[in-house]
Amino acid sequence: MKISTKGRYAIKVMLDLARNNTGEYVKVKDIAARQDISEKYLEQIIAVLNKAGYVKSVRGAQGGYMLAKPPEEYTVGMVLRLMEGSIAPVACAESDYTDCNKCDTCETLDVWKELYHAINQVVDGVTIADLAAKNPTES
């Protein structure tokens, strides 16, 4: 499993908004400059975050973006699942997967399920606030 740039950059955007939370909206161009992400690409990512209600926006000269909730309420896993869809290493590791008729006899299924559980444990155990606290002076 590979996390795409959209997934990685979405985490960076959320982290940037958490670190630069002054009560005012943060402009896309400022996030893009700090994170070294093209504004066009960032706008695509932030549109998904906005539609999901993870960030809120205001248009206009004083506009921009901010987190919709405190950074403690967003896990890395939430953001990755939003951007990537499933983060399972293989489809059959998911509990609702029914497309394979060999799940009952598969010798490797337990490995994939264990790996998926470990991935979920890590990404769901780290919040955006946790990341921000690690290096509070970085943008």
Residue pairs with C-beta under 8 A, 6 or more apart in sequence:
1 87
1 88
1 89
1 119
3 80
3 84
3 87
4 83
4 84
5 41
6 44
6 45
6 48
6 83
6 84
7 79
7 80
7 83
7 84
9 35
9 37
9 41
9 42
9 45
10 45
10 48
10 49
10 79
10 80
10 82
10 83
11 76
11 79
11 80
11 128
11 131
12 35
12 37
13 31
13 35
13 37
13 42
13 45
13 46
13 49
13 55
14 49
14 54
14 55
14 67
14 71
14 74
14 79
14 128
15 128
15 131
15 132
16 26
16 31
16 34
16 35
16 139
17 26
17 31
17 55
17 65
17 66
17 67
18 67
18 71
18 128
18 129
18 131
18 132
19 132
19 136
19 138
19 139
20 26
20 30
20 34
20 139
21 66
21 67
21 71
24 62
24 64
24 66
25 57
25 58
25 62
25 63
25 64
25 65
25 66
26 64
26 65
26 66
27 63
27 64
28 39
28 42
28 43
28 46
28 64
28 65
29 39
30 64
31 37
31 42
31 46
31 65
32 38
32 39
32 42
34 139
35 42
35 139
37 45
45 83
46 55
46 57
46 65
48 82
48 83
49 55
49 79
49 82
50 56
50 57
50 65
52 82
53 68
54 67
54 68
54 69
54 74
54 78
54 79
54 82
55 65
55 66
55 67
55 68
56 65
56 66
56 67
56 68
57 63
57 64
57 65
58 64
67 74
67 128
70 129
71 127
71 128
71 129
71 132
72 127
72 128
72 129
73 127
74 127
74 128
75 123
75 124
75 125
75 126
75 127
75 128
76 122
76 123
76 124
76 126
76 127
76 128
76 131
77 87
77 120
77 123
77 124
77 126
78 124
79 128
80 87
80 123
81 87
86 94
87 116
87 119
87 120
87 123
88 94
88 112
88 116
88 119
89 112
89 115
89 116
89 119
90 112
91 97
91 99
92 99
92 100
92 103
92 106
92 109
92 112
93 109
93 112
93 113
93 115
93 116
94 116
97 103
100 106
103 109
